[in-house]
Amino acid sequence: MADDGAAAVALPEVPLLAVLPGTGGLTRVVDKRKVRRDHADFFCTIEEGIKGKRAVQWRLVDEIAPNSKLEGKLAERVKEFAAKSKRNGAGKGLALTPLERTIDDSAILYGFVSVDIDRAARIATISIKAPEAAAPADIDGMVGQGAAFWPLQVARELDDAILHLRINELGIAMLVFKSHGDRANVVSHDAFLEANKAHWLVNEIRHYWKRVLKRIDVTSRTLVTLVEPGSCFVGTLAELVFAADRSYMLIGQKQGDNRPPPA
């Protein structure tokens, strides 16, 4: 933080809303920044915030610097954090090509994700398709698949679908998740990610999935997951079962359906 006599750190609720911060701001201050509780109580009630050395002493900021040295300090810290990164700067990444997406009046279609929209019922059904083949044998195989690598492509498509529904379909009140395909291929890709998690690119894909699942978790819609014959809610996709407000699994088989019962 700039030590110029004017810069201060404060929670926004008091100056902007004239209310005391709730659990979110105080939890971050006490649990993450490790600010003493008596300091946190005082901090959350003042409009002008905490400045300079006191902000450092109270653990609200890590460091202060005068304006003349601020950019240099920032550059030093950036280099320190970059040096600690496990990412190999010489590693080959993937080109994220534009998603292939078709939107019509009642559906959104991707490669492995589809969304059926019933505006009258205020329901959007999101279906996820399992990969058609097992995971590649090695990292070179993954890089060769590029943006079509199944875990990456599904994460991007699911992320795009959730954002589209949140922004453009405000009347939708419920999201229903379904899946279909070979469970063994989903498990194969999950096992590949686990076995190669030390590789920087695999680590990025795993964290991308974490962000997508967090986005789903904080989506202000009722979430329902249907586990039916032919479903592939295993591995990472099982998180959609756990994240849902309600999850239902069919016992046995539907009449006329020769697919094995869900497991």
C-alpha positions in Angstrom: 0.0 0.0 0.0 1.2 3.5 -0.8 2.4 5.3 2.3 1.4 8.8 1.3 -0.8 9.9 4.2 -4.0 9.5 2.1 -4.2 5.8 1.1 -6.1 3.7 3.6 -7.5 0.2 3.8 -11.2 -0.2 4.8 -14.2 -2.4 4.4 -16.7 -0.9 1.9 -19.9 -1.4 3.9 -19.5 1.5 6.4 -18.6 4.3 4.0 -20.7 3.2 1.0 -23.8 1.5 2.7 -23.7 2.8 6.3 -24.0 -0.7 7.6 -21.7 -2.9 9.7 -19.9 -5.7 7.7 -21.4 -9.1 8.0 -19.7 -12.5 8.1 -17.9 -12.3 4.7 -15.7 -9.3 5.3 -15.0 -10.1 9.0 -14.3 -13.7 8.2 -11.6 -12.7 5.7 -10.1 -10.2 8.0 -9.9 -12.5 11.0 -9.4 -16.0 9.5 -7.3 -15.1 6.4 -5.4 -12.0 7.4 -5.1 -13.2 11.1 -6.1 -9.8 12.4 -6.7 -9.7 16.2 -10.4 -9.7 17.0 -10.3 -6.5 19.0 -8.6 -4.8 16.0 -11.1 -6.3 13.6 -14.0 -4.9 15.8 -12.6 -1.4 15.6 -11.6 -1.7 11.9 -15.1 -2.6 10.8 -16.7 0.4 12.4 -14.6 3.3 11.1 -15.4 5.0 7.8 -11.9 6.4 7.2 -10.0 3.1 7.4 -6.5 2.4 8.6 -3.4 4.0 7.2 0.3 3.5 7.0 2.3 1.7 9.7 -0.8 0.8 11.7 -2.2 -1.1 8.7 1.0 -3.2 8.7 1.0 -3.7 12.4 -2.6 -4.9 12.4 -1.8 -7.3 9.5 -4.3 -5.5 7.2 -1.6 -5.1 4.6 1.7 -6.8 4.1 3.9 -3.8 3.3 3.8 -0.1 2.7 6.1 2.0 0.5 6.3 5.7 -0.4 5.0 6.6 -3.8 8.5 7.1 -5.2 9.4 3.4 -4.4 6.0 1.8 -4.9 6.5 0.5 -8.4 9.9 -0.9 -7.6 8.5 -2.7 -4.6 5.7 -4.2 -6.7 8.2 -5.4 -9.3 10.3 -7.1 -6.6 7.2 -8.9 -5.2 6.1 -10.0 -8.6 9.5 -11.6 -9.3 9.4 -13.3 -5.9 6.0 -14.8 -6.5 7.0 -15.9 -10.0 10.1 -17.6 -8.7 7.9 -19.6 -6.3 5.6 -20.8 -9.1 5.6 -24.4 -10.1 4.8 -23.4 -13.7 7.6 -24.1 -16.1 8.0 -21.0 -18.2 9.5 -23.1 -21.0 6.6 -25.5 -21.1 4.3 -25.6 -24.2 0.8 -24.4 -23.6 -2.4 -24.9 -25.5 -4.1 -22.5 -27.9 -7.7 -21.9 -26.6 -9.6 -21.8 -29.9 -13.1 -20.2 -29.9 -15.8 -22.5 -28.6 -18.1 -24.0 -31.2 -21.5 -23.0 -29.9 -25.0 -22.9 -31.6 -27.8 -20.9 -29.9 -31.4 -21.0 -30.9 -34.6 -20.1 -29.2 -34.7 -23.0 -26.8 -31.3 -24.6 -26.7 -27.5 -24.0 -26.6 -25.3 -26.7 -28.2 -21.6 -27.3 -27.7 -19.4 -30.3 -28.4 -19.9 -32.1 -25.1 -22.4 -29.8 -23.3 -26.0 -29.0 -24.3 -28.6 -26.8 -22.6 -32.3 -27.2 -23.2 -34.3 -24.1 -22.0 -38.0 -24.4 -21.0 -38.9 -20.8 -20.3 -42.5 -21.6 -19.4 -41.4 -23.9 -16.7 -38.4 -21.7 -15.9 -36.0 -24.7 -16.1 -32.7 -25.1 -18.0 -31.4 -28.7 -18.4 -27.7 -29.0 -18.8 -26.5 -32.3 -20.3 -22.8 -33.4 -20.2 -21.5 -36.0 -22.6 -18.6 -38.3 -21.6 -15.6 -38.6 -23.8 -15.7 -41.2 -26.6 -12.2 -42.5 -25.9 -9.9 -43.0 -22.9 -7.4 -40.4 -21.8 -4.2 -40.0 -23.8 -1.2 -42.0 -22.8 1.1 -39.1 -21.9 1.4 -35.3 -21.7 2.4 -35.1 -25.4 -0.9 -36.8 -26.3 -2.8 -34.2 -24.2 -0.9 -31.3 -25.8 -1.6 -32.9 -29.2 -5.3 -32.8 -28.5 -5.1 -29.1 -27.7 -8.3 -27.4 -26.6 -10.2 -30.5 -27.5 -8.7 -32.4 -24.5 -12.0 -33.5 -22.9 -11.5 -32.1 -19.3 -10.5 -28.7 -20.7 -13.2 -28.5 -23.4 -16.0 -29.6 -21.0 -14.8 -27.1 -18.4 -14.8 -24.3 -20.9 -18.2 -25.2 -22.3 -19.8 -25.6 -18.9 -18.4 -22.3 -17.8 -19.7 -20.6 -20.9 -23.2 -22.2 -20.5 -23.5 -21.1 -16.8 -22.4 -17.6 -17.6 -24.9 -17.4 -20.5 -27.8 -18.6 -18.3 -26.8 -16.2 -15.4 -26.6 -13.1 -17.7 -29.1 -13.7 -20.5 -31.8 -16.0 -19.0 -32.8 -14.1 -15.9 -36.2 -15.9 -15.8 -34.7 -19.3 -15.3 -35.1 -20.5 -11.7 -33.8 -24.0 -11.8 -30.8 -25.7 -13.4 -31.0 -29.5 -13.9 -27.8 -31.4 -14.5 -27.8 -34.7 -16.5 -24.9 -36.7 -18.0 -24.5 -39.6 -20.4 -21.8 -41.7 -21.9 -19.1 -44.2 -20.9 -18.2 -43.8 -17.2 -14.9 -45.6 -17.7 -13.7 -42.9 -20.1 -14.5 -40.2 -17.5 -12.6 -42.1 -14.9 -9.7 -42.5 -17.3 -9.4 -38.8 -17.8 -9.6 -38.1 -14.1 -6.9 -40.7 -13.4 -4.7 -39.0 -16.0 -5.1 -35.6 -14.3 -4.3 -37.1 -10.9 -1.3 -39.0 -12.2 0.1 -35.9 -13.9 -0.9 -33.2 -11.4 2.7 -32.0 -11.0 2.7 -30.9 -14.6 2.0 -27.2 -14.8 -0.6 -27.5 -17.6 -2.5 -30.2 -15.9 -2.4 -28.2 -12.7 -3.9 -25.2 -14.6 -6.8 -27.4 -15.9 -7.5 -28.8 -12.5 -7.7 -25.3 -11.1 -9.9 -24.2 -14.0 -12.3 -27.0 -13.0 -12.2 -25.7 -9.4 -13.2 -22.3 -10.6 -16.0 -23.6 -12.7 -17.4 -25.7 -9.8 -17.2 -22.6 -7.6 -19.1 -20.6 -10.1 -21.8 -23.2 -10.2 -21.9 -23.4 -6.4 -22.6 -19.6 -6.1 -25.1 -19.4 -8.9 -28.4 -18.1 -7.5 -30.6 -20.8 -9.0 -32.0 -24.0 -7.6 -29.6 -26.8 -8.6 -30.9 -30.3 -9.3 -28.9 -33.3 -10.5 -30.6 -36.4 -12.0 -28.7 -39.7 -11.9 -30.3 -41.9 -14.5 -29.4 -45.1 -16.4 -26.5 -44.2 -18.7 -25.3 -41.3 -16.5 -21.6 -40.8 -16.0 -21.5 -38.8 -12.7 -18.2 -40.2 -11.6 -14.9 -38.5 -10.7 -15.0 -34.8 -11.2 -18.5 -34.9 -12.6 -19.7 -36.4 -9.3 -19.1 -32.9 -7.8 -22.3 -31.8 -9.7 -24.2 -34.3 -7.6 -22.7 -33.0 -4.3 -23.1 -29.3 -5.3 -26.8 -29.6 -6.1 -29.5 -28.6 -3.7 -31.3 -31.8 -4.6 -29.9 -35.0 -6.3 -32.2 -37.8 -7.4 -31.1 -41.3 -8.5 -33.4 -43.7 -10.2 -33.7 -47.1 -8.5 -33.7 -49.8 -11.2 -34.5 -49.1 -14.8 -37.1 -47.2 -16.8 -39.6 -49.3 -18.7 -38.3 -50.2 -22.1 -34.7 -49.0 -21.3 -32.1 -51.7 -21.6 -29.3 -49.6 -20.1 -28.0 -50.8 -16.7 -29.2 -49.0 -13.6 -27.2 -46.0 -12.4 -24.4 -46.8 -10.1 
